[in-house]
Amino acid sequence: MYQYLTHDQIYTIAVFLFLLVLIALHNAWILRRAGRHRAPQLWPRVSILVPARDEEGNIERCVRSLLSQDYVEYEVWVLDDESADATGAILASLAAGDPRLHVLEGQPKPEGWLGKNWACAQLAEEATGELLLFTDADTFHAPDALRAVVTAMEGERADMLSGFVYQEVPTWGEKLLVPFLSWAMYCFTPLWLSYRIRMPSLSTASGQLLMVRRDTYQAIGGHTSVRSGIVEDLALARQFRAHSYRWRMMSAIDLISCRMYHSGREAMVGLSKNLFAVFDCRILPYLFIWLWLLLAFIRPLGDLVTYARGAPLNVPLSGVLWCILAAEALWWFPYQQLRLPLGAALFYPATVLAMEAVAFRSLWWTLSGRLTWKGRALPRPRIRWF
């Protein structure tokens, strides 16, 4: 009986991996298409909105890149979210030299809000643009980035546009963990299907690049509608889709870069905050998916080691080799498309095992109410079994 079960399992894994390869290939075509539109005849006014808390190491680089955009009518709003470092002083100095830059002092966070969500809501309230571009303080924008994003937004006739940006990962800890987020979005979100059916759970977004139309943003309730969401960008995308608004993704790896964390440990802490929340804090689906990923990517390698040692193998060697080949393609292709470290793609088992540890850490920290971020305790979210 065990032999039949393991025999069928290896082919189930193979089918699963090849389906993900197909999703990644088709997504590559869709994402390239989003960057090939003609420039609009009229350029709408844009408000660039940046929440910043304790960002003295990043904020000047980010803001200077935003003020250097090759775009006529835009403004930059940055909110200093009760920073305890030199963020406020740096912003004041920058604002004194450029009238397009407006600096807000963040108001105390109301009950039931998360800090970043409240900061974004305050920024949106002050903005005057027809289009609102939310981005993070640790990003850097090429001079033509805003023009390209607006072109894609108008060409796709989108109400919300997000995208993949270039991830700066200089240390090995960052190489191991940070690319997983982009890889998972690339391989597990079938964009061709997500664009066509009203299923919010298939929507995705990145707060590093999130452009919305002011009118539709206000129609869904803005950040007020996701005030307690730990992963606010994903929650906002799901709100847009739930209200049947047009949501699109693009590749912006040539336009925007981001260094999310500055060490492997920092990446582990940051991912622990978000990972369980991505699954809407549903315990059983979360456990099933992470255990399945462990089986799908590690089990074929274990079978190959068993075969190499001359021990009896309960599954066809051809099935094992097809699984490993599909897995390598599944990691290499998105990493190549997103300009992630190809060496890390080659050693994907290390990333899988590291992310399994982070996933269970995220689960434990959420269940035990120990989640914090930038000195603030995060409220314990609603936990569900299904």
TAJOTA-V626811 format. One record per residue. N is the residue number from 1. SS is DSSP state (H for helix, E for strand, - for the rest). OMEGA is omega in radians with two decimals (NA if undefined). Layout:
BEGIN
N_SS_OMEGA / N_SS_OMEGA
END
This chain:
BEGIN
1_-_-3.14 / 2_H_-3.12 / 3_H_-3.14 / 4_H_-3.14 / 5_H_-3.13 / 6_H_3.10 / 7_H_3.14 / 8_H_-3.07 / 9_H_-3.10 / 10_H_3.10 / 11_H_3.02 / 12_H_3.10 / 13_H_-3.13 / 14_H_3.12 / 15_H_3.12 / 16_H_-3.10 / 17_H_3.14 / 18_H_3.05 / 19_H_3.11 / 20_H_3.07 / 21_H_3.12 / 22_H_3.10 / 23_H_-3.13 / 24_H_3.14 / 25_H_-3.13 / 26_H_3.09 / 27_H_3.12 / 28_H_3.13 / 29_H_-3.13 / 30_H_-3.10 / 31_H_3.09 / 32_H_-3.12 / 33_H_-3.10 / 34_-_-3.14 / 35_-_-3.05 / 36_-_-3.14 / 37_-_3.05 / 38_-_3.12 / 39_-_3.13 / 40_-_3.12 / 41_-_3.10 / 42_-_-3.13 / 43_-_-3.13 / 44_-_3.07 / 45_-_-3.08 / 46_E_2.97 / 47_E_3.09 / 48_E_-2.99 / 49_E_-3.04 / 50_E_2.98 / 51_E_-3.08 / 52_E_3.06 / 53_-_-3.14 / 54_-_-3.08 / 55_-_-3.08 / 56_-_3.13 / 57_-_-3.04 / 58_-_-2.83 / 59_H_-3.11 / 60_H_3.11 / 61_H_-3.13 / 62_H_-3.04 / 63_H_3.11 / 64_H_3.10 / 65_H_3.13 / 66_H_3.12 / 67_H_-3.14 / 68_-_-3.08 / 69_-_3.09 / 70_-_-3.06 / 71_-_-2.97 / 72_-_-2.95 / 73_-_3.10 / 74_E_3.09 / 75_E_3.13 / 76_E_3.07 / 77_E_3.08 / 78_E_3.11 / 79_E_3.05 / 80_E_-3.01 / 81_-_3.08 / 82_-_-3.13 / 83_-_3.10 / 84_-_-3.13 / 85_-_-3.04 / 86_-_-3.12 / 87_H_-3.11 / 88_H_-3.14 / 89_H_3.12 / 90_H_3.14 / 91_H_3.12 / 92_H_3.12 / 93_H_3.14 / 94_H_-3.10 / 95_H_-3.14 / 96_H_-3.10 / 97_-_-3.10 / 98_-_-3.10 / 99_-_3.10 / 100_-_-3.11 / 101_E_3.11 / 102_E_-3.10 / 103_E_3.10 / 104_E_2.95 / 105_E_-3.10 / 106_-_3.08 / 107_-_3.12 / 108_-_-3.06 / 109_-_3.09 / 110_-_3.09 / 111_-_3.09 / 112_-_3.13 / 113_-_2.89 / 114_-_-2.98 / 115_H_-3.09 / 116_H_3.14 / 117_H_3.12 / 118_H_3.10 / 119_H_3.14 / 120_H_3.12 / 121_H_3.12 / 122_H_3.13 / 123_H_-3.12 / 124_H_3.14 / 125_H_-3.09 / 126_H_-3.01 / 127_-_-3.12 / 128_-_-3.05 / 129_-_3.01 / 130_-_3.07 / 131_E_3.11 / 132_E_3.10 / 133_E_3.05 / 134_E_3.07 / 135_E_-3.05 / 136_E_-3.09 / 137_-_3.13 / 138_-_3.12 / 139_E_3.05 / 140_E_-3.00 / 141_E_3.05 / 142_-_-3.07 / 143_-_-3.13 / 144_-_-3.06 / 145_H_-3.08 / 146_H_3.12 / 147_H_-3.12 / 148_H_-3.14 / 149_H_3.10 / 150_H_3.09 / 151_H_3.11 / 152_H_3.14 / 153_H_-3.12 / 154_H_-3.13 / 155_H_3.11 / 156_-_-3.09 / 157_-_-3.05 / 158_-_2.96 / 159_-_3.04 / 160_E_3.13 / 161_E_3.04 / 162_E_-3.12 / 163_E_3.11 / 164_E_3.08 / 165_-_3.14 / 166_E_-3.13 / 167_E_3.08 / 168_-_-3.08 / 169_-_-3.05 / 170_-_-3.11 / 171_-_-3.10 / 172_H_3.09 / 173_H_3.09 / 174_H_3.11 / 175_H_-3.07 / 176_H_-2.97 / 177_H_-2.97 / 178_-_-3.10 / 179_H_-3.10 / 180_H_-3.11 / 181_H_3.13 / 182_H_3.13 / 183_H_-3.11 / 184_H_3.09 / 185_H_-3.08 / 186_H_-3.00 / 187_H_-3.03 / 188_H_3.09 / 189_-_3.11 / 190_-_-3.00 / 191_H_-3.12 / 192_H_3.12 / 193_H_-3.11 / 194_H_-3.13 / 195_-_-2.98 / 196_-_-3.12 / 197_-_-3.12 / 198_-_3.12 / 199_-_-3.05 / 200_H_-3.10 / 201_H_3.11 / 202_H_3.14 / 203_-_3.08 / 204_-_-3.14 / 205_-_3.08 / 206_E_3.13 / 207_-_3.08 / 208_-_3.09 / 209_E_-3.08 / 210_E_3.14 / 211_E_-3.14 / 212_E_2.98 / 213_E_-3.07 / 214_H_-3.04 / 215_H_-3.14 / 216_H_3.06 / 217_H_3.12 / 218_H_-3.11 / 219_H_3.13 / 220_-_-3.14 / 221_-_3.11 / 222_H_-3.13 / 223_H_3.04 / 224_H_-3.12 / 225_H_3.14 / 226_H_-2.98 / 227_-_-3.08 / 228_-_-3.10 / 229_-_3.13 / 230_-_3.08 / 231_-_-2.93 / 232_H_-3.14 / 233_H_3.09 / 234_H_3.13 / 235_H_-3.14 / 236_H_3.10 / 237_H_-3.14 / 238_H_3.07 / 239_H_3.11 / 240_H_-3.11 / 241_H_3.13 / 242_H_3.12 / 243_-_3.07 / 244_-_3.05 / 245_-_-3.01 / 246_-_-3.07 / 247_E_-3.12 / 248_E_3.08 / 249_E_3.06 / 250_E_3.01 / 251_E_3.14 / 252_-_-3.06 / 253_-_3.07 / 254_-_-2.99 / 255_-_-3.02 / 256_E_3.06 / 257_E_-3.10 / 258_E_2.94 / 259_-_-3.03 / 260_-_-3.07 / 261_-_-3.09 / 262_-_3.05 / 263_-_3.09 / 264_H_3.14 / 265_H_3.12 / 266_H_3.10 / 267_H_3.14 / 268_H_3.14 / 269_H_-3.13 / 270_H_3.13 / 271_H_3.10 / 272_H_3.11 / 273_H_-2.94 / 274_H_-2.83 / 275_H_3.14 / 276_H_-3.14 / 277_H_3.10 / 278_H_-3.14 / 279_-_3.09 / 280_-_3.07 / 281_-_3.09 / 282_E_-2.91 / 283_H_-3.03 / 284_H_3.05 / 285_H_3.13 / 286_H_3.14 / 287_H_-3.12 / 288_H_-3.07 / 289_H_-3.11 / 290_H_3.07 / 291_H_3.10 / 292_H_3.10 / 293_H_3.09 / 294_H_3.13 / 295_H_-3.04 / 296_H_-3.03 / 297_H_-3.08 / 298_H_-3.07 / 299_H_3.13 / 300_H_3.10 / 301_H_3.07 / 302_H_3.09 / 303_H_3.13 / 304_H_3.09 / 305_H_3.10 / 306_H_3.13 / 307_H_-3.12 / 308_H_3.14 / 309_-_3.10 / 310_-_3.12 / 311_-_3.13 / 312_-_-3.13 / 313_-_-3.05 / 314_-_3.14 / 315_-_3.11 / 316_-_3.12 / 317_H_3.14 / 318_H_3.12 / 319_H_3.11 / 320_H_-3.11 / 321_H_3.09 / 322_H_3.12 / 323_H_-3.13 / 324_H_3.10 / 325_H_3.13 / 326_H_3.13 / 327_H_3.12 / 328_H_3.11 / 329_H_-3.09 / 330_H_3.10 / 331_H_-3.05 / 332_H_-3.03 / 333_H_3.10 / 334_H_3.12 / 335_H_3.13 / 336_H_-3.13 / 337_H_-3.07 / 338_-_-3.14 / 339_-_3.03 / 340_-_-3.07 / 341_-_-3.11 / 342_H_3.07 / 343_H_3.09 / 344_H_3.09 / 345_H_3.13 / 346_H_-3.12 / 347_-_-3.11 / 348_H_3.11 / 349_H_3.11 / 350_H_3.10 / 351_H_-3.14 / 352_H_-3.11 / 353_H_3.12 / 354_H_-3.14 / 355_H_3.04 / 356_H_3.11 / 357_H_3.12 / 358_H_-3.12 / 359_H_-3.13 / 360_H_3.01 / 361_H_3.11 / 362_H_3.12 / 363_H_-3.09 / 364_H_-3.12 / 365_H_3.12 / 366_H_-3.11 / 367_H_-3.10 / 368_-_3.10 / 369_-_-3.07 / 370_-_-3.10 / 371_-_3.04 / 372_E_3.03 / 373_E_3.12 / 374_-_3.04 / 375_-_3.14 / 376_E_3.02 / 377_E_3.12 / 378_-_3.13 / 379_-_3.13 / 380_-_-3.11 / 381_-_3.08 / 382_-_-3.11 / 383_-_3.12 / 384_E_3.08 / 385_-_-3.09 / 386_-_NA
END
